[in-house]
Amino acid sequence: MDLTFSFFNFVFLLGIFTVVVITIFLFQYRHLRRSLWIREQEMTRRMYQLSILRELGERIGYSLKIEKIVEVIVGSLRRLLDYSTVAYMLVATNAEGKTRITFNINLEKPVHKKFIENVKGSMLVSLNALLSSKFSTDDIDETVSGTITDPTSEEAVGSFFNVPIVIAGAPTGLLNIAATEKGLYHGKEVEILYTIMNQASDAVSKLEVVLRIEKGKLNSMVSSMADGVLMIDNQKQLIVINPRAKEMLGLTKERVAIFDILDALANQIDLRTKLEESLVADKVIVVPPFNLNAIFLQVLISPVKDDANNLLGEVVIFHDITKEKELEKMREDFTSMMVHELRSPLTGIRSIAGLLATPTVKSDDKKYQEFISLISSNSADMLGLVNDLLDVAKLEAGKFQILKKQSDIKTVVEQRVASFKTLAEQNSLTLASKIDASVPAVFEFDEHKIAQVLNNFISNAIKFTVAGGNITVSAFLLPAGKDLAKSVVERSLVWPGIKSGVSWPADQVIVATTDTGSGIPTDKLGKLFNKFVQLESSARSEKKGTGLGLVISKGIVEAHRGTIGVFSEEGEGTTFYIALPLS
Amino acid sequence: MENLNPKKILVVEDEPSILKAVVEVLGMHGYQVFSATDGEHGLALASEVKPDLVLLDLILPGKNGFEVLKELKSTVGLSDIPVIISSNLGDEEEVQQGLKLGAADYLIKADYDLDEVVKIVAKNLKPA
């Protein structure tokens, strides 16, 4: 009995158990299926997002136009959603500077014309709200695409949602999905589209920034280039010209055509032929330098190709080599000076020495002595020049040294004046010194080097002043901040051509040599202390000497942290001065 | 040995020692030598003494050698005088320019040799 009971009980319990298990199983299964279905949905959405983003990535390479990107999204929307129409509105400024709205609606299903008007109307309201603007339907350029309109279909919009289009943080438009059916869209759909739109906008924004920076870099590089640059396209039309190129070619108008450039160069080079030459040769060609508008130009012409070796056009670079040419000329002049100043006396020495050996000269004691003294003075001249050149070389190498010690400038000036007295008298010139009581008894300077400067000033003054003229060496103290010109006038000194506006922040001892010579033209004043210019003019000058004296003097004065300067008035005279700081 | 009718040579040269040497050596060879240290004086002297030959330096103070040469060649009575240019530039172009302007011959001072000077003067003097 017990057993039977047990068996029935067992079967019964088993039955219940089975039912429970099956029920549980069925229940679990349904639950599982549902979650699977949700996950599948999720996967579909993600796949869609991914595919759109990938497509965007690919297309973005070709175009940065937001319209195109919106169209990509619109084009693949049907994979995700059920809808009747998809539309976008974008705000943009057209070529005439007017702000217009592009409205593009794509009909997935036939809808009534009124439906389109409704979508447009509601989008405009939202757009105005989004942008705080007041656009009207007159501002809209409309495009309808997709299937046909159907006068029998539903007029009213059943359900819809808008997604804003934001580029670089600024809303620029709206995307709209609309359907005739009611209650079609929920949070999920809206959210996905938001995400996609955001990511797309983000990508575009970033790319636009990169593009703008790159473009800006390129533009500023080209426009700030010291070289003139221009580029022509395949059709030989000018596409880019930088300000420097226009300046070099003497073109002043805003819009320049290729013909203006050909004309500007017509007297120097046939640019058209050169462009062709470069194309045919398929390499950079360098046009021999020529002079245009007082500048020396070197022109390089090169074909420009893209990665695929397609010809894009040609670029022309104008390189200003005026400085190099000037330097080249200076070097040539330097050589001819060396030839003139060193070889001439050397040739003389050799010739004279040769004659010393001849019986005629040997037997003539007076002539013999004369020749010996010629050799001596010629070699002294050469030694002087070699010393000058060495000094300049030291100056340039920064190895020029001065030895400052407490010295008396009054004595230095008076000694120099005394030593030139005879030479001045021989040239019928009056040489005098005018030392002001304000000059300190002693201060620190290198008396030998400053004496060298004065030697140079005085000998120059004697050389360039005609008989009957005066040379004055003056010295005075110029207090800090006091105008030099004012001080000169106060001391009854006359410095022809002196200009006001020269002063120093510390007390200076001024030592100057003023002559009543022919004066120096204003345009030459600035070049007096330039090594090469001095050498060049000396090679052609009727006066002896290399003109290096002033270059060396400048070096000496600057080594004292002082200033060297010149004032001159043509026909009146010249003053060379030095200002030595007291502290 | 004393020449009673010596040929007259005008030397225009701004380097005193060279001038001295050339004057001396030409004098030794029996020429009557006149000298000037710049172009202006050279031209004046040429008009005055009508030399048989001019030895002319190219780099001169004031009027340079080319200008002097041009003036000599365009002055009646002086245009036939042979001119020997002496350039210490050693520049082929300068020499060519001198010859074009009518110089009879040239000397390059780099290889200046007094014997050479005497030879070139003798060569270019017109036979009496």
Interface residues (C-beta under 8 A of the other chain):
Chain A: S336 V339 H340 R343 S344 P345 T347 G348 I349 R350 S351 I352 G354 L355 T358 T360 V361 K367 E370 F371 L374 I375 N378 A539 R540 S541 E542 K543
Chain B: D14 E15 P16 S17 I18 K20 A21 V22 E24 V25 M28 D38 I59 P61 G62 N88 L89 G90 K109 A110 Y112 L114
